Amino acid sequence: MSLQPLKQDLSIFNKLELERAPVAINYEFFRPEGVEQLDKALALCEMVKEAQAREKPFYISRDNEDCAGKCALGMMDGPAWGEGGEIGERMDIFQNARANRQCISHYKTFKPGQVNYAVFSRLDKLAFEPDLLVFVGRADQAEIVLRAMTYSTGEMYESKATTVFQCSWLYTYPILAQKVNYVVTGLSFGMRSREVYPPGLVIVSVPWNWIPTIAENLKEMKFVLPAWTMGRNPWMKEEKKILEGIEAKAKEESVGSGNPFTGFYSD
């Protein structure tokens, strides 16, 4: 089945200048047309990295996923011994199967049969409307994406993750919860074992409902805030001046005067 053609202008994301290209993902019930199937098997957590390295988009089916990602996508049920927590105990991730079972209770996955194919494309090669945009970068680069979420909405930053099955938190939870999620590389057992990314990067997953807001806010907001380029002491003086200006205005209008920060600063 044909993918919905891209109508949004997502070129603003190029201004992030990420070393690793943003990747779009679509989840499909029917086999997508006009896209080639991936020619090998990888874990779901490796698919974004694979897409970053390829010029052309690709799609995967259950046969292309060689880890638990197919369970996150609802392409198969987890084996009973996996649901029983035997994996985590035997791999020394958890103290016992009970702890592993408790961890499993947090997972967010698609219902079986809802998703049969997943399409991956680098943003600069994107021709379809994405269900999910995935950004991989330094913390200061990820901060820009997250701040673009809260810039006009006041939405809080929130990270949901577990030590295993991180693929569900990056690639299914954001869609199912309709929430932006982020994780730090090096905290996930699977991604670390497969050497997907070096530790210390931030992966931000943005579901379809947040993409327009974040894109529009990126066009308006400052990527680098003045406070971050001034240095500590100059910024403290500038901050004091701003607070004093607010306090003076409040006194002038006799509203909410009484600066709680008075006395916190010295020249």
C-alpha positions in Angstrom: 0.0 0.0 0.0 1.3 3.5 -0.8 2.6 5.6 1.9 1.0 9.0 2.6 3.1 11.6 0.7 5.0 14.1 2.8 3.2 17.4 3.1 5.0 19.0 6.1 8.0 21.2 5.7 10.5 19.5 8.0 13.6 21.3 6.6 14.0 23.3 9.9 15.4 20.1 11.5 18.5 20.4 9.2 19.5 23.4 11.3 20.2 21.1 14.2 23.3 20.0 12.2 23.4 16.5 13.8 26.3 14.3 13.1 23.8 11.4 12.8 20.9 12.1 10.5 17.4 12.2 12.0 15.3 9.2 11.0 11.6 8.9 10.2 9.7 5.7 10.9 6.3 4.6 9.7 4.3 1.6 11.0 2.1 -0.1 8.4 -0.5 -2.9 8.4 0.0 -3.6 4.6 3.3 -4.0 2.8 4.4 -0.6 1.7 4.8 0.2 -2.0 7.8 1.9 -3.6 10.2 0.9 -0.8 12.7 -2.0 -0.8 12.8 -4.5 2.0 15.9 -4.5 4.2 18.3 -7.2 3.0 19.4 -8.5 6.4 18.3 -9.1 9.9 19.0 -6.7 12.8 17.6 -5.8 16.2 15.0 -3.0 16.2 17.4 -0.9 18.2 19.9 -1.1 15.3 17.4 -0.1 12.6 17.8 3.7 13.0 21.6 3.4 12.8 21.1 1.3 9.6 18.8 4.0 8.2 21.3 6.7 9.0 23.9 4.9 6.9 21.7 4.2 3.8 20.8 6.6 1.0 17.4 4.9 0.4 14.5 4.2 2.7 13.8 0.5 3.5 11.1 -1.4 5.3 11.2 -4.4 7.6 8.9 -7.3 8.4 9.1 -9.7 11.2 11.8 -11.7 9.4 14.2 -8.7 9.4 14.2 -8.4 13.2 16.4 -10.8 15.1 15.8 -9.7 18.7 12.8 -8.8 20.9 11.9 -5.7 18.8 9.4 -7.8 16.9 7.6 -8.3 20.2 7.5 -4.5 20.8 6.0 -4.1 17.4 3.4 -6.8 18.1 4.7 -9.0 15.3 5.0 -12.0 17.6 4.3 -12.9 21.2 7.2 -13.3 23.6 8.2 -16.9 24.4 6.9 -18.1 27.8 10.4 -18.5 29.2 11.0 -14.8 28.3 7.8 -13.6 29.9 8.8 -15.7 32.9 11.9 -13.6 33.4 14.4 -16.4 32.7 16.5 -14.2 30.3 17.4 -11.4 32.7 18.4 -13.8 35.5 20.6 -15.9 33.3 22.3 -12.9 31.7 23.0 -11.4 35.1 20.9 -8.3 34.4 18.5 -9.0 37.3 18.9 -10.6 40.6 16.2 -13.2 39.8 13.4 -13.9 37.4 10.9 -12.1 39.7 12.7 -8.8 39.1 12.7 -9.4 35.4 9.0 -10.2 35.4 8.3 -7.0 37.2 10.3 -5.1 34.6 8.3 -6.7 31.8 5.1 -5.3 33.4 6.1 -1.7 32.4 6.5 -2.4 28.7 4.4 -0.6 26.1 3.9 -2.6 22.9 1.5 -2.7 19.9 -1.3 -5.1 20.0 -0.6 -8.3 17.9 -1.3 -7.8 14.2 -1.6 -4.0 14.3 1.9 -3.5 12.7 3.2 -5.9 10.1 5.8 -3.6 8.5 8.0 -0.7 9.6 9.5 1.8 7.2 12.7 3.7 7.9 14.1 6.7 6.1 16.7 9.4 6.7 15.1 12.7 7.1 16.9 14.1 4.0 15.5 11.3 1.9 12.0 11.4 3.5 9.0 11.3 1.0 6.2 10.1 3.4 4.4 11.5 6.4 6.2 10.1 9.5 4.7 8.4 12.5 7.9 9.0 14.4 11.0 11.1 14.1 14.1 9.9 15.9 17.0 12.2 16.8 20.4 11.0 18.0 22.9 13.6 19.2 24.8 15.2 22.0 22.9 16.4 25.1 23.1 20.1 24.0 21.6 19.1 20.6 18.8 17.0 22.1 18.0 19.9 24.5 17.0 22.0 21.5 14.5 19.4 20.4 13.1 19.0 23.9 12.9 22.8 24.5 11.1 23.1 21.2 8.4 20.8 22.6 8.0 22.9 25.8 8.6 26.4 24.2 4.9 27.1 23.4 3.3 24.4 25.5 5.1 24.3 28.9 5.1 20.5 28.6 7.6 18.8 30.9 10.6 16.7 29.9 10.0 13.1 30.7 12.1 10.0 30.1 10.6 6.5 30.3 13.0 3.6 30.1 13.9 0.2 31.5 17.3 -1.5 31.5 16.1 -4.0 28.9 13.7 -3.7 26.0 14.6 -0.1 25.4 13.3 -0.5 21.9 9.8 -0.4 23.2 10.4 3.0 25.0 12.0 4.5 21.9 9.8 3.1 19.1 6.4 2.1 20.5 5.8 4.0 23.7 5.9 7.5 22.1 3.3 6.4 19.5 1.0 4.7 22.0 1.3 7.4 24.7 1.6 10.3 22.1 4.5 11.6 24.2 8.0 12.7 23.3 10.5 10.4 25.0 14.2 10.4 25.4 16.9 8.0 26.6 20.6 8.2 27.2 22.8 5.7 25.3 24.8 3.4 27.6 21.8 2.7 29.9 20.3 0.0 27.8 21.6 -3.6 28.0 20.7 -4.5 24.4 22.0 -1.4 22.7 25.2 -1.5 24.7 25.8 -5.2 24.0 25.3 -4.7 20.3 27.5 -1.5 20.3 24.8 0.5 18.5 25.9 3.9 19.8 28.7 5.1 22.1 27.6 5.9 25.7 26.5 9.4 26.5 24.4 10.3 23.5 20.7 11.3 23.8 18.0 9.7 21.6 14.8 11.7 21.3 11.7 10.1 19.8 9.0 12.5 18.6 5.6 11.0 17.7 3.5 12.4 14.8 1.2 14.6 17.0 4.2 16.6 18.3 6.1 17.0 15.0 4.2 20.2 13.8 4.6 21.9 17.1 8.3 21.2 17.5 9.0 22.2 13.9 7.1 25.5 14.2 8.8 26.3 17.5 12.2 25.6 16.1 11.6 28.3 13.5 10.9 30.9 16.2 13.1 30.1 19.2 16.8 30.7 19.7 18.8 27.5 19.4 21.5 28.8 21.8 20.3 31.0 24.6 22.2 34.1 25.5 22.9 32.9 29.0 25.0 30.1 27.7 27.4 32.3 25.8 28.0 35.1 28.2 30.0 33.3 30.9 29.0 32.9 34.6 29.6 36.3 36.0 28.3 38.4 33.1 25.2 36.2 33.1 24.6 36.7 36.8 24.8 40.5 36.4 22.4 40.2 33.4 20.0 38.0 35.4 20.1 40.5 38.3 19.2 43.3 36.0 16.3 41.4 34.5 14.9 40.5 37.9 15.3 44.1 39.2 13.5 45.3 36.1 10.6 43.0 36.7 10.5 44.0 40.4 10.5 47.7 39.4 7.6 47.2 37.0 5.7 45.3 39.7 6.1 48.1 42.2 5.1 50.7 39.6 1.8 48.8 39.0 1.5 47.8 42.7 1.2 44.1 41.8 3.1 41.2 43.2 6.0 43.3 44.5 8.5 41.7 46.9 11.3 40.1 44.9 12.2 36.7 46.6 15.6 37.0 44.8 16.5 40.3 46.5 19.8 39.8 48.4 20.8 36.8 46.4 23.0 38.7 44.1 26.0 41.1 44.6 27.9 43.3 42.1 
